[in-house]
């Protein structure tokens, strides 16, 4: 039976620490190749969500389903190496002496250099 959504996160609670929790998070990505963005202030849980999708952190409740396969739930946790998901954390340094758009151009050029290697 074909899957309905590429990624389905339903009522998931992520816990990174005692003070860093994301409660009852829901996300649906319908099509492969769709681009999404997680936005929020520092410490809100964006990285925790991504680490949990990749399998680097277990979830407390809810389900993470990728292409019809349950990757994580309260009772199931597929290890990261079996998920076929890559997580790359990149810290971009913003130059306070440059306008924002020039900083983005520098980041893009640096990314292109890394791809060409």
Buried (B, 14 or more C-beta within 10 A) or exposed (E): EEEEBBBBBBEBBBBBEEEEEBEEBEBBBEEEEEEEEEEEEEEEBBBBBBBBBBBBBEBBBBBBBBBEEBBBBEEEBBEBEEBEBEEEEEEEEEEEEEEEEEBEEBBEEEEEEEEEE
